Amino acid sequence: MITLTNAGYWTLIGLSAIFGYMLHGIIESIKDGTFFDWGDEDETHMHERK
């Protein structure tokens, strides 16, 4: 088993928070329909969050 120091625990907590924040953004963009709009830069429509 791997033993972690205090710095290791804080690093894991920080990475978990960053990953959770990114995952939240991805899920929100899937919900409002903008996640799968890659490559549509030439279109002029705008998606607005509700």
N, CA, C and O atoms as a DFTB+ gen file, in Angstrom:
200 C
 N C O
     1  1       0.840      -1.181       0.000
     2  2       0.000       0.000       0.000
     3  2       0.885       1.244       0.000
     4  3       1.966       1.268       0.589
     5  1       0.388       2.270      -0.679
     6  2       1.151       3.516      -0.775
     7  2       0.797       4.409       0.409
     8  3      -0.376       4.609       0.723
     9  1       1.811       4.932       1.049
    10  2       1.571       5.884       2.136
    11  2       1.738       7.298       1.587
    12  3       2.673       7.575       0.836
    13  1       0.824       8.187       1.968
    14  2       0.852       9.559       1.478
    15  2       1.230      10.515       2.596
    16  3       0.852      10.336       3.753
    17  1       1.971      11.512       2.222
    18  2       2.293      12.578       3.165
    19  2       1.167      13.610       3.142
    20  3       0.225      13.486       2.359
    21  1       1.261      14.606       3.980
    22  2       0.264      15.680       3.972
    23  2       0.212      16.375       2.617
    24  3      -0.866      16.724       2.135
    25  1       1.366      16.576       2.006
    26  2       1.404      17.212       0.685
    27  2       0.701      16.333      -0.344
    28  3       0.030      16.839      -1.244
    29  1       0.851      15.036      -0.212
    30  2       0.184      14.112      -1.122
    31  2      -1.327      14.178      -0.993
    32  3      -2.046      14.164      -1.992
    33  1      -1.806      14.249       0.247
    34  2      -3.244      14.368       0.466
    35  2      -3.787      15.680      -0.104
    36  3      -4.829      15.686      -0.760
    37  1      -3.094      16.779       0.142
    38  2      -3.546      18.070      -0.377
    39  2      -3.524      18.083      -1.903
    40  3      -4.403      18.671      -2.533
    41  1      -2.534      17.444      -2.490
    42  2      -2.466      17.352      -3.948
    43  2      -3.664      16.580      -4.488
    44  3      -4.286      17.005      -5.461
    45  1      -3.990      15.453      -3.868
    46  2      -5.145      14.671      -4.300
    47  2      -6.449      15.446      -4.134
    48  3      -7.322      15.384      -5.000
    49  1      -6.583      16.166      -3.042
    50  2      -7.780      16.972      -2.824
    51  2      -7.886      18.063      -3.892
    52  3      -8.962      18.297      -4.442
    53  1      -6.786      18.714      -4.174
    54  2      -6.785      19.771      -5.194
    55  2      -7.107      19.234      -6.576
    56  3      -7.901      19.829      -7.306
    57  1      -6.494      18.106      -6.944
    58  2      -6.774      17.513      -8.251
    59  2      -8.221      17.046      -8.346
    60  3      -8.847      17.173      -9.399
    61  1      -8.746      16.514      -7.267
    62  2     -10.144      16.080      -7.258
    63  2     -11.084      17.267      -7.445
    64  3     -12.070      17.168      -8.175
    65  1     -10.788      18.373      -6.798
    66  2     -11.617      19.567      -6.941
    67  2     -11.563      20.098      -8.373
    68  3     -12.594      20.464      -8.938
    69  1     -10.376      20.143      -8.959
    70  2     -10.231      20.613     -10.338
    71  2     -10.975      19.693     -11.299
    72  3     -11.687      20.163     -12.186
    73  1     -10.811      18.379     -11.125
    74  2     -11.490      17.424     -11.992
    75  2     -13.008      17.535     -11.840
    76  3     -13.733      17.463     -12.832
    77  1     -13.489      17.706     -10.624
    78  2     -14.922      17.864     -10.397
    79  2     -15.462      19.114     -11.055
    80  3     -16.564      19.100     -11.602
    81  1     -14.700      20.197     -11.010
    82  2     -15.114      21.444     -11.642
    83  2     -15.190      21.279     -13.158
    84  3     -16.134      21.753     -13.791
    85  1     -14.197      20.608     -13.737
    86  2     -14.199      20.356     -15.176
    87  2     -15.354      19.442     -15.568
    88  3     -16.033      19.695     -16.563
    89  1     -15.582      18.391     -14.801
    90  2     -16.658      17.456     -15.088
    91  2     -18.019      18.147     -15.006
    92  3     -18.913      17.863     -15.803
    93  1     -18.169      19.045     -14.051
    94  2     -19.414      19.805     -13.917
    95  2     -19.669      20.641     -15.177
    96  3     -20.791      20.687     -15.682
    97  1     -18.635      21.289     -15.667
    98  2     -18.774      22.088     -16.887
    99  2     -19.132      21.241     -18.096
   100  3     -19.939      21.656     -18.927
   101  1     -18.542      20.065     -18.200
   102  2     -18.846      19.176     -19.321
   103  2     -20.293      18.707     -19.249
   104  3     -20.996      18.702     -20.260
   105  1     -20.739      18.315     -18.067
   106  2     -22.117      17.841     -17.906
   107  2     -23.110      18.959     -18.195
   108  3     -24.130      18.724     -18.842
   109  1     -22.827      20.172     -17.726
   110  2     -23.721      21.298     -18.002
   111  2     -23.795      21.597     -19.497
   112  3     -24.872      21.896     -20.014
   113  1     -22.662      21.521     -20.199
   114  2     -22.694      21.803     -21.635
   115  2     -23.405      20.700     -22.404
   116  3     -24.014      20.976     -23.439
   117  1     -23.347      19.464     -21.932
   118  2     -24.122      18.394     -22.558
   119  2     -25.609      18.644     -22.343
   120  3     -26.409      18.461     -23.261
   121  1     -25.986      19.063     -21.130
   122  2     -27.399      19.326     -20.832
   123  2     -27.966      20.443     -21.690
   124  3     -29.093      20.332     -22.172
   125  1     -27.209      21.523     -21.894
   126  2     -27.764      22.632     -22.674
   127  2     -27.475      22.510     -24.169
   128  3     -27.820      23.407     -24.939
   129  1     -26.851      21.421     -24.582
   130  2     -26.698      21.122     -26.000
   131  2     -25.529      21.763     -26.691
   132  3     -25.474      21.738     -27.920
   133  1     -24.593      22.336     -25.975
   134  2     -23.456      22.989     -26.636
   135  2     -22.204      22.127     -26.682
   136  3     -21.236      22.501     -27.343
   137  1     -22.191      20.999     -26.009
   138  2     -20.977      20.181     -25.947
   139  2     -20.649      19.565     -27.303
   140  3     -19.478      19.462     -27.668
   141  1     -21.675      19.155     -28.053
   142  2     -21.438      18.469     -29.319
   143  2     -21.438      19.405     -30.515
   144  3     -21.624      18.955     -31.646
   145  1     -21.235      20.694     -30.293
   146  2     -21.202      21.674     -31.373
   147  2     -19.787      21.941     -31.876
   148  3     -19.526      23.006     -32.436
   149  1     -18.891      21.016     -31.689
   150  2     -17.513      21.210     -32.150
   151  2     -17.488      21.302     -33.669
   152  3     -18.174      20.543     -34.354
   153  1     -16.712      22.215     -34.181
   154  2     -16.573      22.360     -35.620
   155  2     -17.671      23.194     -36.247
   156  3     -17.763      23.257     -37.473
   157  1     -18.508      23.838     -35.445
   158  2     -19.594      24.647     -35.977
   159  2     -19.262      26.133     -35.909
   160  3     -20.162      26.960     -35.759
   161  1     -17.998      26.476     -36.016
   162  2     -17.602      27.865     -35.861
   163  2     -18.165      28.749     -36.964
   164  3     -18.331      29.952     -36.762
   165  1     -18.468      28.165     -38.148
   166  2     -18.965      28.966     -39.249
   167  2     -20.458      29.268     -39.112
   168  3     -20.983      30.112     -39.839
   169  1     -21.139      28.602     -38.203
   170  2     -22.550      28.873     -37.993
   171  2     -22.700      30.088     -37.074
   172  3     -21.836      30.361     -36.240
   173  1     -23.788      30.795     -37.240
   174  2     -23.952      32.039     -36.497
   175  2     -24.906      31.924     -35.321
   176  3     -25.177      32.924     -34.657
   177  1     -25.423      30.734     -35.045
   178  2     -26.349      30.607     -33.922
   179  2     -25.590      30.612     -32.596
   180  3     -24.436      30.192     -32.513
   181  1     -26.261      31.090     -31.592
   182  2     -25.671      31.148     -30.254
   183  2     -26.550      30.361     -29.292
   184  3     -27.776      30.469     -29.327
   185  1     -25.920      29.573     -28.438
   186  2     -26.649      28.867     -27.402
   187  2     -26.503      29.656     -26.111
   188  3     -25.396      30.028     -25.720
   189  1     -27.608      29.903     -25.465
   190  2     -27.556      30.630     -24.215
   191  2     -27.981      29.717     -23.089
   192  3     -28.929      28.946     -23.231
   193  1     -27.294      29.799     -21.987
   194  2     -27.664      28.994     -20.808
   195  2     -28.904      29.574     -20.179
   196  3     -29.125      30.785     -20.182
   197  1     -29.701      28.689     -19.644
   198  2     -30.944      29.128     -19.017
   199  2     -30.776      29.288     -17.545
   200  3     -31.726      29.654     -16.852
